[in-house]
Amino acid sequence: MSSEVSPTTDHLLARLQERLTPTALQVIDESYQHAGHIGANASGVGTHFRVRIASPFFTGKSRVACHRLVYDAVQDFIDQGLHAMAIETEIPK
C-alpha cells in the first residue's frame, strides 16, 4: 500500500490483515467523537481509531511489544495524519 493513502477504516483493516495475519480484528473510526480536539479535522479521513486485534505474532510478547507491532504496521498512516489509536490486543486462543 502506498504511503500516499490516507487512513480510513478499510485501509487500516487491510494493512493489519496483511502485516499481522490476525485471527480477530476490528477497526473502529472514532474521529467523530473528537470534533474540535487537536488532531481532528473535517477532511473526511479518520484521525482517531480503536483497534481490537488478536494475532499469533503477539504470542510471548509484552503488551508494549504487541502495541509496537501494531504501530509499526501503520506507521505511514501515522505520518499521513492518523492522530490517535487506542489498541486492544489479545493472543489468539
C-alpha positions as CSV (number, residue, x, y, z in Angstrom):
1,M,0.0,0.0,0.0
2,S,1.3,3.4,-0.9
3,S,2.4,5.9,1.7
4,E,0.1,8.4,-0.2
5,V,-3.0,6.6,1.2
6,S,-4.8,8.4,4.0
7,P,-6.0,6.5,7.0
8,T,-9.5,5.0,6.7
9,T,-11.1,2.0,8.4
10,D,-10.7,-0.1,5.3
11,H,-7.1,0.9,4.7
12,L,-6.2,0.1,8.4
13,L,-8.1,-3.3,8.2
14,A,-6.2,-4.2,5.0
15,R,-2.8,-3.2,6.4
16,L,-3.2,-5.0,9.7
17,Q,-4.5,-8.2,7.9
18,E,-1.5,-8.1,5.6
19,R,1.1,-7.5,8.3
20,L,-0.2,-9.3,11.4
21,T,-2.5,-12.0,10.0
22,P,-4.9,-11.6,12.9
23,T,-7.4,-14.2,14.0
24,A,-9.7,-11.4,15.1
25,L,-9.7,-7.8,14.0
26,Q,-11.9,-4.8,14.5
27,V,-11.1,-1.2,13.5
28,I,-13.5,1.5,14.6
29,D,-13.3,5.1,13.4
30,E,-13.9,7.2,16.5
31,S,-13.0,10.5,14.8
32,Y,-16.5,11.9,15.2
33,Q,-16.1,11.8,19.0
34,H,-13.1,14.2,18.8
35,A,-14.6,17.2,16.9
36,G,-12.7,20.3,18.0
37,H,-9.9,18.2,19.5
38,I,-6.3,18.8,18.4
39,G,-5.6,16.4,15.5
40,A,-9.3,16.2,14.4
41,N,-10.1,17.6,11.0
42,A,-13.0,17.9,8.6
43,S,-11.3,16.2,5.7
44,G,-13.5,13.0,5.9
45,V,-10.3,11.0,6.7
46,G,-10.2,9.4,10.1
47,T,-7.8,10.7,12.7
48,H,-8.9,8.7,15.8
49,F,-9.3,4.9,15.7
50,R,-9.8,2.0,18.0
51,V,-8.1,-1.3,17.0
52,R,-9.1,-4.6,18.6
53,I,-6.7,-7.3,17.4
54,A,-5.6,-10.9,18.1
55,S,-2.5,-12.1,16.3
56,P,-0.2,-15.1,16.6
57,F,2.6,-12.5,16.4
58,F,1.7,-11.4,19.9
59,T,2.5,-14.8,21.5
60,G,5.1,-14.5,24.2
61,K,5.3,-10.7,23.9
62,S,4.5,-8.0,26.4
63,R,1.6,-5.6,25.8
64,V,4.0,-2.9,24.9
65,A,5.7,-5.1,22.3
66,C,2.3,-6.0,20.9
67,H,1.3,-2.4,20.6
68,R,4.7,-1.6,18.9
69,L,3.9,-4.3,16.2
70,V,0.6,-2.6,15.5
71,Y,2.2,0.9,15.4
72,D,5.0,-0.3,13.1
73,A,2.4,-1.8,10.7
74,V,0.6,1.5,10.3
75,Q,3.5,4.0,10.7
76,D,2.9,5.5,7.2
77,F,-0.7,6.3,8.2
78,I,0.5,8.0,11.3
79,D,2.8,10.0,9.1
80,Q,-0.2,10.9,6.9
81,G,-2.3,12.3,9.9
82,L,-3.6,9.4,11.9
83,H,-3.6,11.3,15.2
84,A,-4.6,8.7,17.8
85,M,-5.1,5.0,18.0
86,A,-6.5,3.0,21.0
87,I,-5.1,-0.5,20.8
88,E,-6.6,-3.6,22.5
89,T,-4.5,-6.7,21.8
90,E,-5.1,-10.4,22.6
91,I,-3.1,-13.5,22.0
92,P,-5.3,-15.9,19.9
93,K,-6.8,-18.8,21.9
